[in-house]
């Protein structure tokens, strides 16, 4: 069924075809899992979250606008779920992920160090700064965090970020920009504490 268009599978799934829905799950579960994992961090609740999101997709599927692509739609359900979970948590002091790809690690470090060269920083240890970067991303406001992850870590275009989050493209750009500013400010504060410690 791999060559069947998403829309055909959606129509079949809405009409009760469980095989069609299983194919949609096979296509989009990795993306949903990636969003859950990157946004909520390492959690034993990850599998439950993915299952909840897929169940919501099945329930809401009859309302899916057939004129739009299915991928961003299901990722929007995932992003809304993740934002809700972030808001419910009493603290945001947790890491992003420990298993980013090499390219995603580079994206994150590059974003964090736009004003600095890693070689010129107090500790020339990319792994240390990656850990700090993950921690700081975990402290972003939920909506900014989601936009930042989609754009700066996963590398989606602003148009795709906007489609996934269900917001205008300009809003997506503003959220990413504010997230970057927040991270750079917090990273600057972190470096100041390092420098202060080295002077003692």
ABEGO torsion letter per residue (X at the ends): XAABBAAAAAAAAAAGBAAAAAAAAAAAAAAAAAAAAAAAEBBAAAAAAAAAAAAAAAAAAAABBAABBAAAAAAAAAAAAAAAAAAABABABBBBBAABBAAAAAAAAAAAAAABBAAABABBBAAAAAAAAAAAAAABBAAAAAAAAAAAAAGBBAAAAAAAAGBBAAAAAAAAAAAAAAAAAAAAAAAAAAAAAAAX
